[in-house]
């Protein structure tokens, strides 16, 4: 059974292979979603979907969830998406993540319809979030998923994507420097345009995955470079 966790504690960083992995400490378990009541529902629920090869938990983008939590006076709960986050094989991992996050999102809306939902994803995690909200479209090699219903997605107040392999240049919600497509760029049949006002997508020139470049260093740099901007955006969307 999944548990909501209130975010707290320090953030420790360690390097594993080519990826920077950030583990967050959590405290004060909030009642499980299955037993949620109006009193136990948070004002804001943050779903965090980690990058490929990161250990279970919130991963490097968990630092953004920490920043938002510390910057808000509201009751905020944070929950990681439980999925494989494998780089190889990648496609089945994305499919598992899409199923898991769809369940998280659907269950949250059913249990706590008044809760504002924030979704944050890094790399493969960003890919998963986009596929939940907009569907996969006709992306070759990937399991087909339809977009979650608007009855569910209308509860999403803010979305932050970092290093999204499905990045598309020229979108109004893009917040980085890249002008080139990601490795699995979204087609119009899986567009995130409907979420433009609620989304910021960070992708910088040279990124191996979101910009089809050759720099892992760029791909690992988004939280350090953009957390302040992204946190301000989320806080503006959830009302401080």
C-alpha positions in Angstrom: 0.0 0.0 0.0 1.4 3.4 -1.0 2.0 6.0 1.7 2.0 9.8 1.4 5.1 11.3 2.9 5.6 14.8 4.2 8.8 16.2 2.9 11.5 17.1 5.3 15.2 16.6 6.2 18.4 17.1 4.4 19.2 16.2 0.8 22.4 14.1 0.3 24.0 13.6 -3.1 26.0 10.7 -4.4 27.3 9.8 -7.8 26.3 6.4 -9.3 27.8 5.7 -12.7 27.1 8.7 -15.0 24.1 9.8 -13.0 23.8 12.0 -10.0 21.5 10.4 -7.5 19.9 12.5 -4.8 18.2 10.7 -1.9 15.7 12.7 0.3 14.9 12.0 3.9 11.2 11.9 4.7 9.3 12.2 7.9 5.7 12.2 9.3 3.8 9.7 7.3 0.4 10.9 6.3 -2.5 8.4 6.3 -2.6 6.2 3.2 -4.7 7.2 0.2 -7.0 4.3 0.8 -8.0 5.8 4.1 -7.9 9.5 3.2 -10.5 11.8 4.5 -11.2 15.5 3.9 -9.2 16.2 7.0 -6.2 14.1 6.0 -6.0 15.2 2.4 -3.2 17.7 1.7 -3.8 21.0 0.1 -1.1 20.0 -2.5 0.1 16.6 -3.6 3.4 16.5 -5.4 4.1 13.4 -7.6 7.8 13.0 -8.3 9.0 10.6 -11.1 12.7 9.9 -11.1 15.2 9.6 -13.9 16.6 6.4 -15.5 18.9 4.3 -13.3 18.2 6.3 -10.1 17.4 4.4 -6.9 13.8 4.1 -5.9 12.6 7.4 -4.4 12.4 10.9 -5.7 15.8 11.1 -7.3 17.5 14.4 -8.2 14.3 16.2 -8.9 13.3 15.6 -5.3 15.3 18.7 -4.4 12.7 20.7 -6.3 9.9 19.1 -4.3 11.9 20.1 -1.2 12.2 23.7 -2.4 8.5 24.0 -3.1 7.5 22.5 0.3 9.8 24.8 2.1 8.5 27.8 0.2 4.9 27.2 0.8 2.7 27.6 3.9 0.2 25.0 2.7 0.0 21.3 3.7 2.0 19.5 1.0 2.6 15.8 0.6 5.2 14.2 -1.7 5.1 10.8 -3.3 7.5 9.1 -5.6 6.3 7.1 -8.6 7.2 3.4 -8.0 8.5 2.1 -11.4 11.6 0.5 -12.7 13.3 3.6 -14.2 15.5 1.3 -16.4 17.6 2.7 -19.2 17.8 -0.7 -20.8 15.2 -1.9 -21.7 13.8 1.6 -21.8 10.4 1.2 -23.5 9.0 -1.3 -21.0 10.2 0.8 -18.2 8.3 3.9 -19.6 5.2 1.8 -20.0 5.4 0.6 -16.3 5.9 4.2 -15.2 3.0 5.4 -17.2 0.7 2.7 -15.7 2.0 3.5 -12.1 1.6 7.2 -12.4 -1.8 7.0 -14.0 -2.9 5.0 -11.0 -1.4 7.4 -8.6 -3.1 10.4 -10.2 -6.5 8.7 -10.6 -6.5 7.4 -7.0 -5.5 10.9 -5.7 -8.3 12.6 -7.5 -10.8 10.0 -6.3 -9.7 10.2 -2.6 -8.9 14.0 -2.4 -10.8 15.9 -5.2 -10.0 19.2 -3.6 -6.2 18.7 -3.6 -4.1 20.6 -6.1 -1.7 18.2 -7.9 1.9 19.0 -9.0 3.8 16.6 -11.2 7.6 16.7 -11.5 9.8 14.5 -13.6 13.4 14.2 -14.7 14.5 12.5 -17.9 12.6 9.3 -18.2 10.4 10.6 -15.4 9.5 13.6 -17.6 8.8 11.2 -20.5 6.4 9.3 -18.2 4.5 12.4 -17.0 4.0 13.6 -20.6 2.7 10.2 -21.7 0.2 10.2 -18.8 -1.1 13.6 -19.5 -1.0 13.6 -23.3 -0.8 9.9 -24.3 2.0 8.3 -26.4 0.5 9.0 -29.8 2.1 6.9 -32.5 5.6 6.9 -31.0 7.4 4.0 -32.6 8.4 1.2 -30.3 6.4 2.3 -27.3 3.3 0.8 -25.7 0.3 2.9 -26.7 -1.5 4.8 -24.0 -4.3 7.3 -24.3 -4.1 10.5 -22.4 -5.7 10.4 -18.9 -9.2 11.9 -19.0 -9.6 15.7 -18.5 -11.8 14.8 -15.4 -8.5 13.7 -13.9 -6.0 16.0 -15.5 -8.0 19.1 -14.7 -6.8 18.6 -11.1 -3.2 19.1 -12.1 -2.1 22.6 -11.1 1.5 22.5 -12.2 3.9 20.3 -14.2 7.7 20.5 -14.3 9.7 18.5 -16.8 13.5 18.4 -16.8 15.5 16.8 -19.6 12.4 15.3 -21.3 13.4 12.9 -24.1 10.1 13.8 -25.8 11.0 17.5 -25.9 9.6 19.5 -28.8 11.2 22.9 -29.5 9.2 26.1 -30.1 6.6 25.5 -27.4 5.4 28.3 -25.2 6.1 26.4 -22.1 9.7 25.6 -22.9 12.1 27.2 -20.4 15.6 26.1 -21.4 17.9 27.0 -24.3 17.4 24.0 -26.7 16.0 24.6 -30.1 16.4 20.9 -31.2 14.1 17.9 -30.7 14.6 15.2 -28.1 15.3 11.6 -29.0 11.6 10.7 -28.9 10.0 14.0 -29.7 6.3 14.2 -29.3 4.1 14.3 -32.3 0.9 16.5 -32.6 -1.1 13.4 -31.7 0.5 13.5 -28.2 0.9 17.2 -27.7 1.2 18.9 -24.3 -0.2 22.2 -25.6 -3.4 21.8 -23.6 -1.2 22.0 -20.5 0.9 25.0 -21.7 -0.1 27.4 -18.9 0.5 24.8 -16.3 3.9 23.5 -17.6 7.5 24.4 -17.7 9.9 22.1 -19.6 13.6 22.6 -19.1 15.9 21.4 -21.9 19.3 23.0 -22.7 21.4 22.8 -25.9 23.6 19.8 -26.1 21.6 17.6 -23.7 22.1 14.0 -24.8 18.5 13.0 -24.3 16.2 16.0 -24.6 18.2 17.8 -27.3 19.7 14.9 -29.1 23.2 16.2 -28.3 26.2 14.7 -26.7 26.5 16.2 -23.2 25.6 14.1 -20.1 26.8 17.1 -18.0 24.1 19.3 -19.5 21.5 16.6 -18.8 22.5 16.4 -15.2 22.5 20.1 -14.5 18.9 21.2 -14.5 18.1 21.2 -10.7 21.2 23.2 -9.9 20.5 25.7 -12.7 16.7 25.9 -12.7 15.3 24.9 -9.3 14.8 28.5 -8.2 12.9 29.3 -11.4 10.9 26.1 -11.3 10.0 26.5 -7.6 8.7 30.0 -8.2 6.6 28.8 -11.0 5.0 26.0 -9.0 4.4 28.2 -6.0 2.6 30.7 -8.3 0.4 27.9 -9.7 -0.5 26.5 -6.3 -1.1 29.8 -4.6 2.0 30.1 -2.5 
